């Protein structure tokens, strides 16, 4: 049966992440020594961080510091393992956090589970997420930001479709698709996302967490996802990797994919490898980021070896610049009606590496 996908038009391009729209993930439990009452009295995160023109997204998890703990989650609330300990967050507690932080967008509380749980536990997670969705909507004060309804379902196409259909019946500003990045089978990624997006109205944005690799981003856009909340760049940087795949004007540059040594692939290189010890070239030829304009692979390799913090600063500058250029090229391809061609060529190139 042919899967229906939302047409990609110029209007969709504007909703993809741009280099001018920063939506940093927020961890409500992460304010050590700073109470939510204090944050609220300051006027929320915009005032606290002195960034009034930026948009803030509140989601209770990411792939690094705040991960769901389904074994401790119960009917009262969702459990999370964080650097500050394990927290059980109830819908009322969560809405209080949102009221204090005043983000522009927030996703309702969800019970996310990995693909290793039983079918019964997965079904329970959907039912809890739907119940908590209604509680969050009922408790949310006026003017607390755009509410994105959470959609889960684990590794089950049927449960994801069921959850999406129920959430689509609520009056919401958009949708948050959770449960990815928790061990799902990558071969089922397209089917899982399409099972959700085909049930949602076209005019409302769809946000997904847990996806971040270039291949996953392309699959998400193809399925109709508009926004991505990911710790991919942060994780790459911590491990000493630099993105190298053609990012800007991909249509003309896909032929420039090059083979790299062990520890990397055709999308990234591992700067910890000894092969870069004497490499005085930039991370990416003709890249306009500060790192590539001023430093070499050999220098960053040295900084990583001596555990100098500057190594991660320079890598994050480059990886962020490169990643945003990748999104810019996707928006350009959508506007020109060539996204499917771009996606096919890119995936064909990266597939060659694993063969």
SULLIN-V814743 format. One line per field, one symbol per residue. psi: psi as a letter, one per 30 degrees, with the letter a starting at -180 (. if undefined). Layout:
psi=???
//
This chain:
psi=kkkkkkkjleeeefflklffjkikkkjffgikgjleeeeeffgaeeeefhifflkkkjkflagdfjkkifffkafflkkkklfgakkjjleeeeeeeeeefhlekkklkljkklfflleeeeeeeeeeeeefeeeeeefklkgglkkkkkkagbgjeeeeeeeeeeeffljlfakkjaglgggljffgeeeeeeeefffkkffklkkklfkfleeeeeeeeefgkekkjkgeeeeeeegglkkflkekheefgffgklklalfaagflljffkffgegjgllekkgkgleeffflleeeeeeeeeghkffeeeeeeeeeeeeeeeeeeeeeeeeegggeeeeeeeeeeeeffef.
//
